[in-house]
Structure formats: C-alpha cells, structure tokens
Amino acid sequence: MTPLQSRRPLRRALHTALRTGVVTLVVFFSTALTTLPPVARTAQSAARASADSWSVRPTGTTGRSTFVMDSAPGSVVKDSVRVSNLSPAPLSLQLYGADAYNTPRDGALAYRQAGEAQTGIGTWVSLATNALVIPPGRAADIPFTLTVPADATPGSHTGGVVALNNAVEQSGRSSGVDVGIQRAIAVRIRLTVEGPLTPGLAVRAVHVDHDPAGRPFAAARATLSYTVVNIGNTALEPTVIPRISGVFGLRRTTFPARGLPLLLPGQSTRLTEVWSPAPGIDFLTASVRVSAAGVPQTSARTGQVALAWPTLGSVAALLAVLAVCLALIRRRRRGGAGAVS
C-alpha cells in the first residue's frame, strides 16, 4: 500500500502545477485581449481649395511650363517671364531670382526667399524690373538675363523666377499674435552647364527603430528611416524600394516603390516607413534600394535585434512553471522508486 499512497501527493502536485500554468496563460492572454486599443476612426478632413489670383510662366505660345537651358560657362542667356493678373483688382508683386533646394523632410522642391542668401541661379538672374503693378485681367512680360559664371561647375543648376504678392493675408492668431502670410508662385529654371556629367545616388544612415507593445504577445511597430543623397552633378528623380524582413525571411514587408521629387546635386532627404504590426521578437534586416534613369542601382542595409520584454517575461514565467512541474515529477518518481525497493 505504500506505493499507492506515495502516488497521491504526486498527482495532487501535478494537478496544482498544471492549474497554475493554465491560470497563468489565461491571465496573460486575457490581459492582451482586454487591453487592445480601439480601432482608429478615419479622420474626416475638409480640403480647402483656393484659386490663385495670378500666374507665372515662360513668355510665348510654345506651351513651356519651365525654362530649360543648356549653356557653356561664361555665356549669357536671355528670356522673358509672363506674369498674369487673374483677379478683379490690381496686383502688386515683387519679382526675384531664387535658388532651388530640396526640403530635408520629404525632398520637395522649394525656393529661397527674397531675404535669404542666394548662391546659384538666384544671383545669376537679372530681371528688367523687380516690382510691378498689374491691372486686373492683364499680363506683363518681364525680360531677364541669366549670366553663367565662367567658373560654373558642369551639370545641373536649378532655380526659378519668383513672383511674391505684396498683400499680406491674415491666417488667424497663434499664441495671441496675429499671423499673416504672403503667397508666391515660381516658374522653374533648369540649367545644364556644359561639361562632364556624373550622375550618382547613395543611401545612407539606414536605421530601424523597434517599438514593442506594453502587453505580452502583442504586435509591435517598426520604423525604418534612411537618407537618399544625390552624390553626382545631375538632378535626378529617384525611385526607392524599402524592405524589412525577419529571420530567414519568415516575416517581411516590402513597401510600395516610392518616387521622389527632383533631387538636386548635393541635396538629400530623410525618409521614414512604418511597419505595423511588426513582430515583437525577431532579428530585423532592413534594406533600401534606390535607382534612377541612367544611374546604376545602389542599396544599403542594416540589422536590428527586436525584443519585447513583456513577451519575454511571459515566456520566462511559463518556463519557470514547467521547470517546477518537471522537478516535482522527478522527485516523486525517485521517492516512488525508493518505496518499491
């Protein structure tokens, strides 16, 4: 009868350990389910459309939307810009030449303001007048000359002729201060200076940020950031294909190909992609491939260990429960074997 009596505590211990493990699992999963965030609602935003009261374009009837020029260093190019008043009131404008640049955030093409330092086309353009008043429904053709310096570097140089409305529009109040804005329209100048052309692109500073959820076994969020740089002397329109994958490619996401605006020589833009839901625990490999017409494809990659401490803690707790169960089983078996002998 002694062996039968020794098995009863063993069964009770096993039942207790199993109940503990089941309760632990239920608690963890119920916590993960009951604390899930609500489904985000689609925000309804009203688009505010406003028609421009003036237009700026190259003079002529050839349908040009931009100035495209090819010139040798030291040459002088002459052209004309047409400014049209589309409003029922007189329009007072300032005209000036401006350098173009890419905004760091999204690579959009922008132009230097009148008070900013100009180092390229902004200093090469000389307008017949820098101030004019156009009657309603009328247009004015303003001649200008573009003088290419003798030491101008070969390749692309981009800028524009900007027409700035002198009227200040009130856009509301911010921190108790009235805020006014001035609107401007630019017509682009794309100048290619004769000489060797060396187009080139590079991807730099590829990085993955892993943001785990605060609940066990919940999905995480991964953010891929990278910088695209124009390392050549030719303006390009790059296409970027980012990708993130887990170990052995079991979980991966390939983001849609992303076309960038015209990227000027020496300019760069920092971009981000978000992967959600992403694995909570994995080794993430991120790669970014960039290409453009006439440029060899280039890419860069990086790796990042993704850890979610709540999930790791849950797994550790379950392993601890299993270890206790195994220890009890071994102990009872040894005790039963000793009693039989």
Secondary structure by P-SEA (a helix, b strand, c coil): caaaaaaaaaaaaaaaaaaaaaaaaaaaaaaaaaaccccccbbbbbbbbbbbcccccccccccccbbbbbbcccbbbbbbbbbbbcccbbbbbbbbbbbbbbbcccccbbbbcccccccccccccccccccccccccbbbbbbbbbbbcccccccccccbbbbbbcbbbbccccccbbbbbbbbbbbbbbbbcccbbbbbccccbbbbbbbbcccccccbbbbbbbbbbcccccccbbbbbbbcccccccbbbbccccccccccccbbbbbbbbbcccccccbbbbbbbbbccccccccccbbbbbbbaaaaaaaaaaaaaaaaaaaaaaaaaaaaaaaac
